[in-house]
Amino acid sequence: MFGLENDWVWLSFQGISRWMPLRFMRTSAHCPPRSRRSAGNANSAASLSPRTRDAGLLLTGVQIEYGGIWQSLRQSARPICEMLRILAHGDSSVALVCAMHPVVLNFWMATAQAPPPFDKAWEEQRRSIFRRVCEGAWWGTIASEPGVGGDISKTRATARRGPSDGTYLLTGQKNFGSGSGITSYMITVAVPEGETAPDMFVLDLREAEWDGSSGVTLTAPWDGHGMAATQSHAFSFEEFPVTRMAWPGQFSRLAEAAGGARSMLLYRGYRRSGGSRSRDGAPAGGAASGRSARFRASGMVKSRTGGLADPAGL
């Protein structure tokens, strides 16, 4: 059951049912851009997580066997899309940021096992990530870059091996970091040192300052018309510590496995925002682009779900 009344949303999803006030989910849309992550931003993130966690929204990014509510693409994508639809009626920016959470985590949800010798490390990483989500961690993405036309496989960012085993240091320009200041972790892509193909890395941004002192510099505050509250800022990273995906060199394979949910949820967000963001996050062409995205998404999801999605439903 889903419903919206004034500033409250009723969420009922796989055993979790309660009213949640939308005002507690909104990002700090009316705050002026900061040159660094301020105490105000940190407080916003702190107040957001407990309320969304209590309503069960964060658990859309955790599989049932780990304490979440995600079962599979076929069983869970449509209810989550309905949840996002309700949220978009109250605040389209909130809906977009919330859509990123399960989309990002589906990289780990959609692939339960990795082959040896990566199987143990992959399972440990999955358990660690799901545990943090259950504790209230928001996840997002900051993979887009200026000058690559939305194709993240053409990333110019690099990840140099760090001083300790298994650590990397990220350097590069990134933009469209939706949920900045709210998300605890974000994923990105970069080319590892000594390799030629990009791979995925996790950024821990919980304590990161935005003034360059921690390797993160806010370069372009986001002020997209009608979607300012997504806080999709642009940043420059300089030797910022990151963690590599535990099944290295398999970014394309894992992205393909997670692709159905990404298509369904992200294009749902694009349509709800009136087509104001293209696939790479750039301004798009309004309602016509929204309709085009809708049918592209439908086709992509149908190929993975045996016809589950239909254009009218999207």
Protein Blocks (a to p, Z undefined) as FASTA:
>chain_A
ZZdehjaccddeehiacdddfklmpccfkbccdfbdcfklmmmmmmmmmmmmmnommmmm
ccfknopabfbfmlmmmmmmmmmmmmmmmomklmmmmmmmmmmmmmmmmmmbdcdfklmm
mmmmmmmmmmmmmnopacdddfbcghilopaklpcbdcdddfbehiacdedddehiehih
kambdcdddddehiabdcdddddfklpcfehpnopacfbdcfbehilmnopacdddehia
cdddfbghilmmmmmmmmmmmmmmmmmmmmmnoopacfkopacehjmlmmmmmmmmmmmm
mmmnnomacfklZZ
